[in-house]
């Protein structure tokens, strides 16, 4: 028995259900010339309905030997593999970057919809605030520790918060908006604030001028009445002081006109302002010192336990923490 060969032009077209009815551009000439086009039984109901072609018959391989046919499928399974082995070409297109986000949106919708997760269904913007803060700080920890695995996971957790809030917003009866509106707004902002990339604006020559141009365009978009409008007042106090200092300095307010004094708050603001204007991020600087101190305390406690000392006095702490190099040993 001679080897089975399909007719020239027979093809297997791979599609991604997540992209709806989109077909690879390279498949269009094959579809036009085919004697028949079939949808694989494994495609989603929505995809098969969009294609408006019959489902593949059982004798598909036999039919392909007499005339060119096209099988549209989501994967090369047993039937498609036999077609490929008999000479059918496989046509597909690489999934675009970000396609997995479609699955993330679908899962979030499922969790929030009837029959999903009761806890997810009960949440609102207010109840989710604490998780957004927690996940953001866990992401910052992963960055500080240069932990790639944790970085990937924590980015996902922050993304979950974005998806969650957008899904909650979509249910608002008075002013609904969903994840597409969020993404569209972001795209519009990025394009409008990068005219040197997406338009013919050549005024941006370096990073410094780009940053200044960004702030100028943002000011025009927001139509703010004050230089401090738009500053997130809920951020950590040192970071808030640094941001206010940055805004004030750009407006021409000198350092001596900013808060200063002997009280704790004024003194801290003055230190944060001086650091920011000197090119140091005071929030990161303070966090670095705090993390280093936490590590020293852990190391000191470890050494004390090894020495059998579990009741540390002030003098013990003073000795254990007096030499940072010893504490890190």
C-alpha positions as CSV (number, residue, x, y, z in Angstrom):
1,X,0.0,0.0,0.0
2,X,1.5,3.3,-1.1
3,X,2.0,6.1,1.4
4,X,-1.0,8.4,1.7
5,X,-0.4,11.9,0.4
6,X,-2.8,14.9,0.7
7,X,-3.6,17.2,-2.2
8,X,-1.3,20.2,-2.7
9,X,-2.7,23.2,-0.8
10,X,-4.0,21.2,2.1
11,X,-3.2,23.0,5.4
12,X,-3.6,23.0,9.1
13,X,-4.3,26.5,10.4
14,X,-3.5,27.0,14.1
15,X,-5.6,29.6,15.9
16,X,-5.7,30.8,19.5
17,X,-9.2,30.8,21.0
18,X,-8.2,33.7,23.2
19,X,-7.9,35.9,20.1
20,X,-11.4,35.2,18.9
21,X,-11.9,34.7,15.2
22,X,-8.4,36.0,14.1
23,X,-6.7,33.8,11.5
24,X,-3.0,34.1,10.6
25,X,-2.5,36.3,7.6
26,X,-0.5,33.5,5.9
27,X,-3.6,31.3,6.0
28,X,-5.9,33.5,3.9
29,X,-4.5,32.5,0.5
30,X,-4.9,28.8,1.5
31,X,-8.4,29.3,2.7
32,X,-9.4,31.0,-0.5
33,X,-8.1,28.2,-2.7
34,X,-9.3,25.3,-0.6
35,X,-12.0,23.0,-1.8
36,X,-13.4,22.9,1.8
37,X,-12.6,24.5,5.1
38,X,-13.4,22.7,8.4
39,X,-13.4,23.7,12.1
40,X,-11.8,21.2,14.5
41,X,-14.2,19.8,17.0
42,X,-11.9,20.9,19.9
43,X,-12.4,24.6,19.1
44,X,-14.5,26.6,21.5
45,X,-18.2,27.1,20.6
46,X,-17.6,30.8,20.1
47,X,-14.7,30.2,17.7
48,X,-16.6,27.7,15.6
49,X,-19.6,30.1,15.5
50,X,-17.4,32.9,14.3
51,X,-15.7,30.8,11.6
52,X,-19.1,29.7,10.1
53,X,-17.6,26.6,8.6
54,X,-18.7,22.9,9.2
55,X,-17.0,20.7,11.7
56,X,-14.4,18.3,10.4
57,X,-15.8,15.0,9.2
58,X,-14.4,11.6,10.2
59,X,-13.1,10.9,6.7
60,X,-11.2,14.2,6.7
61,X,-7.9,12.6,5.7
62,X,-9.4,10.7,2.8
63,X,-11.1,13.9,1.5
64,X,-7.8,15.7,1.7
65,X,-6.2,13.2,-0.8
66,X,-8.5,14.3,-3.6
67,X,-8.8,18.1,-3.1
68,X,-7.1,20.7,-1.0
69,X,-8.8,21.2,2.4
70,X,-8.0,23.4,5.4
71,X,-8.5,22.3,9.0
72,X,-8.7,25.1,11.5
73,X,-7.6,23.9,14.9
74,X,-6.1,25.1,18.2
75,X,-3.5,22.4,18.4
76,X,-1.8,19.6,16.3
77,X,-3.6,16.6,17.8
78,X,-3.9,13.1,16.3
79,X,-6.0,13.9,13.3
80,X,-4.0,17.0,12.5
81,X,-0.8,15.1,13.0
82,X,-1.9,12.5,10.4
83,X,-2.6,15.3,8.0
84,X,0.8,16.9,8.6
85,X,2.5,13.5,8.1
86,X,0.7,13.1,4.8
87,X,2.0,16.4,3.5
88,X,-0.2,19.1,4.9
89,X,1.5,22.4,5.7
90,X,1.1,23.9,9.2
91,X,0.3,27.6,9.3
92,X,0.2,29.6,12.5
93,X,1.3,32.9,14.0
94,X,3.1,33.5,17.2
95,X,0.9,34.7,20.0
96,X,1.3,38.4,20.5
97,X,3.0,39.6,23.7
98,X,0.4,40.0,26.4
99,X,-2.0,37.3,25.2
100,X,-1.8,35.6,28.6
101,X,-3.4,38.7,30.1
102,X,-6.6,37.6,28.3
103,X,-6.6,34.5,30.5
104,X,-6.0,36.5,33.6
105,X,-9.0,38.7,32.8
106,X,-11.1,35.7,32.1
107,X,-10.2,34.1,35.4
108,X,-10.9,37.3,37.3
109,X,-14.3,37.5,35.7
110,X,-15.1,33.9,36.6
111,X,-14.1,34.5,40.2
112,X,-16.2,37.6,40.5
113,X,-19.3,36.2,38.6
114,X,-22.2,34.1,40.0
115,X,-20.9,30.6,40.8
116,X,-17.4,32.0,41.4
117,X,-15.6,32.7,44.7
118,X,-17.9,34.1,47.4
119,X,-15.0,36.0,49.0
120,X,-14.0,37.6,45.7
121,X,-17.6,38.6,45.0
122,X,-17.9,40.4,48.4
123,X,-14.9,42.7,47.9
124,X,-15.0,46.4,46.9
125,X,-12.4,49.1,46.4
126,X,-12.2,49.9,50.1
127,X,-11.7,46.3,51.2
128,X,-9.0,45.7,48.6
129,X,-6.9,48.7,49.6
130,X,-4.9,46.8,52.2
131,X,-4.0,44.1,49.8
132,X,-2.8,46.6,47.2
133,X,-0.5,48.1,49.8
134,X,0.8,44.7,51.0
135,X,1.5,43.4,47.6
136,X,3.3,46.6,46.5
137,X,5.6,46.3,49.5
138,X,6.2,42.6,48.9
139,X,7.2,43.6,45.3
140,X,9.6,46.2,46.6
141,X,11.1,43.6,48.9
142,X,11.6,41.2,45.9
143,X,13.3,44.0,44.0
144,X,15.6,44.9,47.0
145,X,16.6,41.3,47.5
146,X,17.1,40.8,43.7
147,X,15.0,37.6,44.0
148,X,13.9,36.9,40.4
149,X,11.4,34.2,41.3
150,X,9.8,36.4,43.9
151,X,9.8,39.3,41.5
152,X,7.8,37.4,38.9
153,X,5.3,36.2,41.5
154,X,4.9,39.6,43.2
155,X,4.4,41.3,39.8
156,X,1.6,38.9,39.3
157,X,0.1,39.7,42.7
158,X,0.2,43.4,41.9
159,X,-1.4,42.7,38.5
160,X,-4.1,40.8,40.3
161,X,-5.0,44.0,42.2
162,X,-5.3,46.0,39.0
163,X,-7.5,43.3,37.5
164,X,-9.6,43.1,40.7
165,X,-10.2,46.8,40.9
166,X,-11.1,47.1,37.2
167,X,-13.6,44.2,37.6
168,X,-15.2,45.9,40.6
169,X,-15.3,49.2,38.7
170,X,-17.1,47.4,35.8
171,X,-20.0,46.6,38.1
172,X,-20.5,50.2,39.2
173,X,-24.1,51.1,38.2
174,X,-23.4,54.8,37.9
175,X,-20.0,55.1,36.3
176,X,-18.8,51.6,35.1
177,X,-15.4,51.1,33.4
178,X,-13.5,47.9,32.8
179,X,-9.9,46.7,32.2
180,X,-10.1,47.8,28.5
181,X,-10.8,51.4,29.5
182,X,-7.9,51.2,32.0
183,X,-5.6,49.9,29.3
184,X,-6.8,52.4,26.7
185,X,-6.3,55.3,29.1
186,X,-2.7,54.1,29.8
187,X,-1.9,53.8,26.1
188,X,-3.3,57.2,25.4
189,X,-1.2,58.7,28.2
190,X,2.0,56.9,27.1
191,X,1.6,58.0,23.5
192,X,0.7,61.6,24.3
193,X,3.6,62.0,26.7
194,X,6.2,60.5,24.4
195,X,5.9,62.7,21.3
196,X,9.6,62.1,20.6
197,X,8.7,58.4,20.1
198,X,5.3,58.4,18.5
199,X,5.3,61.8,16.7
200,X,7.7,64.2,15.1
201,X,8.7,66.1,18.2
202,X,12.5,66.3,18.4
203,X,12.8,68.5,21.4
204,X,13.8,65.7,23.7
205,X,17.5,65.1,23.5
206,X,18.4,63.3,26.8
207,X,16.9,61.8,29.9
208,X,16.8,65.1,31.8
209,X,14.9,67.0,29.1
210,X,12.6,64.0,28.6
211,X,11.6,64.1,32.2
212,X,11.0,67.8,32.1
213,X,8.9,67.4,29.0
214,X,6.9,64.6,30.7
215,X,6.1,66.9,33.6
216,X,5.2,69.8,31.2
217,X,2.8,67.6,29.2
218,X,1.3,66.1,32.3
219,X,0.6,69.6,33.6
220,X,-1.1,70.5,30.4
221,X,-3.2,67.4,30.5
222,X,-4.3,67.6,34.1
223,X,-4.9,71.4,34.0
224,X,-3.8,71.6,37.7
225,X,-4.3,74.7,39.8
226,X,-1.4,73.9,42.2
227,X,2.1,72.5,41.9
228,X,1.2,69.9,44.6
229,X,-2.0,68.7,42.8
230,X,-1.7,65.0,42.0
231,X,0.8,64.2,44.7
232,X,-0.3,61.0,46.5
233,X,-0.8,62.2,50.0
234,X,-1.2,58.7,51.3
235,X,2.3,57.6,50.5
236,X,4.9,57.0,53.2
237,X,5.9,60.3,54.9
238,X,9.5,60.4,53.8
239,X,8.5,59.7,50.2
240,X,5.8,62.3,50.5
241,X,8.3,64.9,51.7
242,X,10.7,64.1,48.9
243,X,7.9,64.4,46.3
244,X,6.7,67.7,47.6
245,X,10.3,68.9,47.6
246,X,10.7,67.9,44.0
247,X,7.6,69.7,43.0
248,X,8.5,72.8,45.0
249,X,12.0,72.9,43.6
250,X,10.7,72.8,40.0
251,X,8.5,75.7,40.8
252,X,11.5,77.7,42.0
253,X,10.8,77.4,45.8
254,X,14.2,77.5,47.5
255,X,15.2,75.0,50.2
256,X,15.2,77.7,52.9
257,X,11.5,78.3,52.3
258,X,10.6,74.7,52.9
259,X,9.7,73.3,56.3
260,X,12.6,73.3,58.9
261,X,12.8,73.5,62.6
262,X,13.7,71.8,65.8
263,X,10.6,69.6,66.1
264,X,10.8,66.1,64.8
265,X,8.5,66.5,61.8
266,X,10.2,69.6,60.5
267,X,13.7,68.2,61.1
268,X,12.8,65.1,59.2
269,X,11.2,67.0,56.3
270,X,14.4,69.2,56.1
271,X,16.6,66.1,55.9
272,X,14.4,64.5,53.3
273,X,14.4,67.7,51.3
274,X,18.1,68.2,51.5
275,X,18.6,64.6,50.4
276,X,16.2,64.8,47.5
277,X,17.8,68.0,46.2
278,X,21.2,66.4,46.5
279,X,20.2,63.5,44.3
280,X,19.4,61.0,47.0
281,X,16.0,59.3,47.3
282,X,15.4,59.7,51.1
283,X,12.8,56.9,51.2
284,X,15.2,54.4,49.7
285,X,18.1,55.7,51.8
286,X,16.1,55.3,55.1
287,X,14.8,51.9,54.0
288,X,18.3,50.8,53.3
289,X,19.5,51.8,56.7
290,X,16.5,50.2,58.4
291,X,17.0,46.9,56.5
292,X,20.6,46.9,57.4
293,X,19.8,47.5,61.1
294,X,17.2,44.7,61.0
295,X,19.9,42.4,59.6
296,X,22.3,43.4,62.3
297,X,19.7,42.7,65.0
298,X,19.1,39.3,63.6
299,X,22.8,38.5,63.4
300,X,23.3,39.8,67.0
301,X,20.5,37.7,68.3
302,X,21.9,34.6,66.5
303,X,25.3,35.2,68.1
304,X,23.8,35.7,71.5
305,X,21.8,32.4,71.2
306,X,24.9,30.5,70.2
307,X,26.6,31.9,73.3
308,X,23.7,30.8,75.5
309,X,22.6,34.3,76.3
310,X,18.8,34.7,75.9
311,X,18.3,37.6,78.3
312,X,20.1,40.6,76.7
313,X,20.7,43.7,78.7
314,X,21.3,47.2,77.3
315,X,25.1,46.6,77.7
316,X,24.8,43.3,75.8
317,X,22.9,45.0,72.9
318,X,25.4,47.8,72.9
319,X,28.3,45.4,72.6
320,X,26.6,43.2,70.0
321,X,25.5,46.1,67.8
322,X,28.6,48.3,68.2
323,X,30.5,46.6,65.4
324,X,28.4,46.3,62.2
325,X,31.1,44.0,60.6
326,X,30.8,41.6,63.5
327,X,27.0,41.7,63.4
328,X,27.0,40.6,59.7
329,X,29.5,37.8,60.3
